[in-house]
């Protein structure tokens, strides 16, 4: 009950994940940073999401630093979409 109330008062998970993504892209305001840090102290799911986000971000940065030319064609994109939809069972 208390955790639900804190989620409502401080920050819902949907907003917290958006702020994590925004923080990776560029700086967030001090207020948003405080709200996010308070949310992360009480929400184990968002802390886990943040850890995974950091891992993925590191992988992408390493990949981009190698400056490999990777071509992605429409067939690859559609294949990826189909696999995601299949896993979601839609």
Secondary structure as GFF3:
##gff-version 3
##sequence-region A 1 90
A	DSSP	alpha_helix	2	10	.	.	.	ID=ss1
A	DSSP	alpha_helix	13	25	.	.	.	ID=ss2
A	DSSP	alpha_helix	30	42	.	.	.	ID=ss3
A	DSSP	alpha_helix	44	65	.	.	.	ID=ss4
A	DSSP	alpha_helix	74	88	.	.	.	ID=ss5
###
